[in-house]
């Protein structure tokens, strides 16, 4: 495996995290160190090994598809940072639309 | 002795005999909270009126302190993060419903590392928690507030959560019993997710008996969490009667006992623990789990990967912090998350996003899942030969504040707890003695196979007896 080439600024943007220049300067070497550390798994022979997705393999856990009570609308909206009526309020998304 | 100094078993006995009622216990907890929480900081918040109201409605119940990532209706649930400051839970987590159905009530919110990421509770954005055995030292983490509340007698017992050691390591640092149940044994519904293939809620208590009582109340199938199997929950407390180490095949994994970097006092206490087990009739068997050395690396790929996906929900839209500085939706995401998350959470989100990103997925996440299979097979092979493993719980006793600055050095705290988390088996830390010079508590870890909690608790109970 090649030397770690994590571009912290680029990845942070993918994760929708705005970093300050100080954070970027702090995280870049720290994350390079962590990436370098975890690359030790490249030494393990995993040919023919199935991936383990979970702590306990369970599959096809179904329940009846029936209508049941769920969280009350008012309760779900109680923690909203901004709302209008029964909806969450956000800045406009569509470009060119009237705000 | 105050009521708050009791464990669950003694409190239940007193309630049954009518010697006191739940309100008396809660009032005792409140007195201790007012007297001690200023210096220990075990609780982030404590709604006294809420606790008293629940106690009056359930006069035969025992109050339990709750890690601040488990939802209790009408109470804050901050995960020790600025991004959830002011959040009020709209519903009870399944573990809270289970507590209430079994004679317990939630009482107080315990501090933790932000979103359960850390090993010292220093990553809490909302408060400092000190080790009740030495106020200059950390309580461990991430369930540091729960551990300090139990170890410092600020509660009867507490709930913690464990992803890679977050119940067991603080239990070791604060002299309590901490059980990480097998994956799926306890529902995660209503518990803020960190790494979904690893997270488990578990008891943190003053005795093994108490851990058995609390685990029985917590465990079981939950329709709201598809990872909980329908397997019946054994009567753990009843199974502890006559618990013995006689004839127990106890595995000594050389990868845990011959590793460098372990504090000499932790080594001594672990060796003495092994000797006491042997004297009590356990048959010692040397075993090997050859993939142990890769567990940390696997964990620091899988856990951040899952965290980066889970924490995507904190976007400033439906709940949690929203930046005042946002002009459009993109800046709302970028700035709300930047302002809301602390440095360790940001690091892990970036790490997780990186290992899942296009071109790297196979080399990191995909490969880590395969190595995880090999780690699991190590445990399967060993548990065909032995009943339980005994290992150190954490490589050191409680360390001082700001002593570990480098993230990777901090991660090494979970060296001995991570492999069993990856394998999905059950494990516990049991108080085992104190360091000679510094007089700090040290726990020893026992590990059993998946859904072998009965055996695990029996071994822990019998071991606890060797200390008295």
Interface residues (C-beta under 8 A of the other chain):
Chain A: X1 X6 X8 X11 X12 X13 X14 X15 X16 X17 X18 X19 X20 X23 X26 X27 X30 X31 X33 X34 X35 X37 X38 X39 X40 X41 X42 X44 X46 X49 X50 X51 X52 X53 X54 X55 X56 X58 X61 X63 X71 X72 X75 X76 X78 X79 X80 X81 X82 X88 X90 X91 X92 X93
Chain B: X87 X88 X90 X91 X182 X183 X184 X197 X198 X200 X223 X226 X227 X229 X291 X293 X294 X296 X297 X298 X300 X301 X308 X312 X315 X316 X317 X318 X319 X320 X321 X322 X326 X327 X328 X329 X330 X332 X333 X334 X335 X337 X338 X341 X343 X346 X347 X349 X350 X351 X352 X353 X354 X355 X357 X363 X364 X366 X367 X368 X369 X370 X371 X372 X373 X374 X376 X406 X407 X408 X421 X422 X423 X424 X450
